Structure formats: C-alpha cells, structure tokens
C-alpha cells in the first residue's frame, strides 16, 4: 500500500474515533474532536497531494477517496473532482469547524449557519455538475475530461494503475 492510500485508510479509521469523542461529551472533548477532524482534513489534502506528486494515483485510491475522485459504479466511468466539488469540500470543512466551536464560542453560531447555506448551494451545484459529466461520460463511452490545467494532471497510465 502506498502513502496516499495509507493516509486515506487512516482517515477512514479516524471517523469512529471522532464520533466517540464527540458523543462522550468529556471535558475538552469538543476541542479534541475538532483536532481529530482537522487531522482527517489534513490527511485528505495530503493523500491527494502525494498521489499527484509521486504519480501514485491508483484505482484503490480513486475508490477510497471520494473527495478527490468519484467513481460511477457499474459503468467504469471515472469522474474527477471538479472545482465546484472542491469548493463544497472547503465550505463543509469550514462549516463543521465553526459549528463545533460555536458551543464554546456562541458568536460563531450565526456565521456557521450562513456557511451551511453556502454548503447547500455548492452541494446542489456540484451534484448537477457531477451528473451532467457522468451522463456525458456514459454517452461517449469514455471518461470526461478532467477539470483544471493539463500540466497538473498525471498521465492517463498513472491514473489507471
């Protein structure tokens, strides 16, 4: 298993730890939960960074990491994350941090709700974009073009290892 996939698996194991920490309501658990969530977000960023940097993008990584890549199951059409999806991810992370910290810092409650509406809007837009690109991929019988500059994309062979 390469480093990007190991980081993705670590993130998967952090989820139940985060849930337990947040549900126990122990002294300082909210800040510990925010820290665990921050670590999970960091592993999400790092696995994509290392996969691209080391040219270690694998099918397993594509399947395990739905933030960076999405797979249309059953048809084999790979749909890469779009800028809308990445913006949605950033707004979700911001909203979650703000909501977690709004308990000890109530002043964050109003702005957190505003960010949640941004999340809703970006979720709808990115969902429509995803299904539109999925439909194009099915009709063409090949993966749709990846968003972003070609210079940042790994070669096709590296993406399909």
N, C-alpha and C positions, 0 to 999 in steps of 0.2 A: 504494500500500500504506500502510495507516495504522500508527501507532506500535505498537499491541498486536500486529498481525500481524508487524511487523518484529522485535519482541522474540522472538516465537515462532520465526521463521526463524533469528535469531541463536542461540537455544538449540539448534536442530537442528544448526547448524554447530559448536557447541561440543562436541558429542558425540564426533566423531572426534578432535578436539584432546585431549580428556580421555583418551580411550583411548590415544593415542600417548604422552602424558605419563606415564600410569600404567604402561604396558608397557615404556618405556625404562629405568625404574629409575635415572634420572640423580640426581645429588646434589641434594637438595631437591625432587625431582620429586613426592614424596608431598604435600608442603605446597602445591606449585604445583597439583597435581591437586585437592586439597581446595579451593583458591581458585577454580579453574575450575568445580568442582562447585557451590560457593557462588554463583558468578556465574550459573550456569544456574538454580539455585533462585530467585535474586532476579529473573531475567527471567520466570520462571514466575509469580511473585507479581505483578510489575509489569504484565505483559500483561493479566491479569485485572482488576487494579485500574483501569488506564487504559481498558480496554474498557467497564467498567461506568460509570466516572466520566465519560467522554466520549461515552457512548452509541454506542460503535463496535464493538458485537458483530456480527460478520459470519459468514456461512456458512463462509468460508475459515478464520476464527479458530476456529470450532467444530470444523472438521475437523482443523486443525493442532494444536489444544491439547487433547489427550485428558485432561489433569489437571483442567482446569476444566469441560470438557464432553465428553460421549461421544456418538457418532453410531451408531445402529444401521443399518448399511449395508444397502442393498437395500430397506428399507421406509420410509425417510424419517422414522423416529420419533426425535426428538431427546430424549436422556436427559441431564438436567443432573447435574452432580456432586452427590453427597449429602454430608451431614456425615460419614458413615462413610468415604466416599472421600477426603474432605479430611483426616480423622484418619489414614487409612492413609498419605497422602502425607507428612504431618508425621512419622509414625513411620518411614517409609522414609528420609527425609532424615536424621533423627537417627541411625538405624542405620548408614547409609552413612558419615556423618561419623565416627561412633565407630569403625567398622571401619577406615577409612582411617588414623585417628590411633592405633589400637591397636598398630600396628607400632612407632612411636617411643615410645608410652606404653602398655606392656603392661597396665597396671592397667585400661584401658578394655575389654579383651577380654571379660571376664565380663559386665559390663553391656551390652556391644554384643550379645552372644548373647541376653540377656534381651529386649532391644528387638527383635531379629529375631523372636522368638516372638510379640511383640505385633503385629509386621507380618503374620505368618502369620495370626493370628486376625482382624485387621481386613481382610486380603485376602479371606478366606473370607466374612466377614460382608458386606463391601461387594459382593462378587461375587453373593451370593444376593440382596441388595437390588437390585442392578442388573438382574438377570434378572427379578426379580419386577416391577419398574417397567417393564421392556421389555415383558413379557407383557401387563401392563395397558394399555400404550400401543397395542400391536397389537390387542388385543381392542376397545378403544374407538375405534381409528382416529384417535386424536389424541395429541399429546404428553401425558405425565403431568404433574401439577402439579409446579412447581419447589419444592424444599425451601427453607426459610428464610422470613423475613418478606417480605411482598409489597412493603413500602416499599423494599427493597434490590434488587428485580428491575427490569430495564428493561422498557419497554412491549413487547408482543408484536411490533409492527412493527420495533422496533430489533433484536430478537433474530433476526429472519429476513431481514435485509438481505443 
